[in-house]
Amino acid sequence: MRRSLSAADEGELVRRTAAGDRRAFDELYRRTSPWLLARLRRRCADDDVVADVMQETYLAVWRAAGSFAGAGADGSAVGWLWTIAAHRLVDAFRRRARVNNVPAVPFADTVAPAAEDEVMAGRVGQELEQALTELPPEARDVLRAMVLDGFSVRETSLLLGVPESTVKSRARRARIFLREALS
């Protein structure tokens, strides 16, 4: 016998959503959207961007609920939801940066960058990008949460559903790997 929606936890709601249960999705949205909205607003002051990210997040949840439900649900459903939202927020920032196309550091009129500096900056950027793609997904998720999202070890632990010691060891291994790859 299926439990009522009010008694189901968020993980159960995601599993029901994966099975196409629209009422479970509505209940998941009702429970998590105020928390998610507040969390996104702490990271972005633009209400339009936050609204777009909320919409994209819940659309992705509806479409990808099966990937959470089918993954054995090792992490929490709320952590999974936040991961989706955080990625969508980063994507929105990147889109906005491309649209605005404003250089991060204005060049001084009197000093042109040396050709060697431009080549090395491009090479290091490519090497870093390549090294990041070679990282195991678990280490990449930890770096994304701690570096891009600015989460503490504890917050990352809650987000990914792993112990704090695991977060620390994954972060350390990722740093060592990147240091060796870039040297």
Secondary structure, 3 states (H helix, E strand, C coil): CCCCCCCCCHHHHHHHHHCCCHHHHHHHHHHHHHHHHHHHHHHCCCHHHHHHHHHHHHHHHHHHHHHHHCCCCCCCHHHHHHHHHHHHHHHHHHHHHHHHCCCCCCCCCCCCCCHHHHHHHHHHHHHHHHHHHHCCHHHHHHHHHHHHCCCCHHHHHHHHCCCHHHHHHHHHHHHHHHHHHHC
